[in-house]
Amino acid sequence: MTAQKKFIIGLDIGTSSIKGILVASDGSERYTARVPFVYTCPENGGVEIPAEKYLEACFTLLKELSARFPGKGEIVGVSAASASGNLLLLDDNNVPVTPIHNWQDKRVTDETEHILGDFDTDAYFRSTGWAFDKKTFPLAMLCWYKYHHPEILASCGKVCMSTEYLYYRLTGMWGIGTSAGTPFYLIDQVTGTYNADILEQLGIDACKLPPVGKTGSVLGTVTEEASVHCGLPVGTPVILGTFDHPSAARGVGICREGQLLLSCGTSWVGFYPVQEREKAVAAKMLIDPFLSDNGGPWGGMVSLASLSGQIESFTRTYVDNSDTWFRELVDQSAKSTFGAGGLSINLLEAPDDAEIRKYEKRHIARAIMENTVNMLAARMAEIAKSGIVCEEAVMVGGPSESPLWAELIAEKTGMRVKVMHGAYAGAVGAAVLAGTALGLYPDQESACAALQDRG
């Protein structure tokens, strides 16, 4: 009798959309789906989404994947990678009392200084693993609420991020891992506990926060109520996942020093496995626990934040303003050559409109791509001064689906650049984590090999 196949669902909860993969544990079958998030942007600089709208998008995707389940075998688990840092406050009955505030929310001005006073950002970076700019991510938004709406913060029953809210609605259980929890800015990475001093200043009792659990552990199982809404079978295990870039690294087998993951989404991020955390601290990288729980490397990240927005803005203004603007950017760039006909563009500065319009679209497109690659190479050169160097890279994310990007990066940096899983690497990594946690594979290396795309 043929053994039933086991299927895993991996989610990648990004900034602009949620992506997912339903994959057989032997890699023989896979189905993917994507659902966008729709944010509102109040005039005060906010970027937010109602909690139920966020949940609706997540459940819609899970339903779509569940509907594609071939019916031969069983769905044995689900886990999520997430580009989190999105704050949500709930009442004592776990009903949202605020929208979900996206990490790109810019309403915070000087509220952090008012609430935290003389705040030692360097010491806090060493504790949490991420440098704090005092204006973005949940800690800044909590200061904003403490300053403007202290009654909401004081009376709320739960303080969490969007991914933990999804987990709660799936399982009825609260939990957060140290990787996904890093952009919360409230957890000490080394001890795996909440920072009591900051909580005291904010007036938040630790019991209002999701308990810190081990990444890759089973949080709970899908409830009957959740099954009706998301389509997953009742009792399906839900595994605590990671931040999105370390998940993508797991999905493509980036797990040792000398390797680099290039994750290209809303932000362009270089993810480096680094054996010694202090080396990443000295280089002032964003730090993720990655494989350190089992004696493996930490993850060090460098980011070109929100770069895709700048690429889109320049492309729509000067190359193509249709829905296929990204494909047109690459197609036009391929018609040009190195140097973009003499045109130089800086995506981080206001454009010299008159100067740019002197050039053909193909050269403008090429200049946009070359400036992107040059910024990435410059950031890598800075990191190399700290002794963190790479010879090979794997590129993932939407841009990786256009080979020209990888070619330009390889040419500029001298690295071998491979492309894997495209926009779904983070989702595959979540499946790798879930499958390993559930004992389907002896280790993540075996899981990664099993789940490679055979198409």
Summary of the structure (lengths in Angstrom):
residues: 455
radius of gyration: 21.8
end to end distance: 27.3
largest distance: 71.9
contacts: 1637
relative contact order: 0.13
helix: 41%
strand: 21%
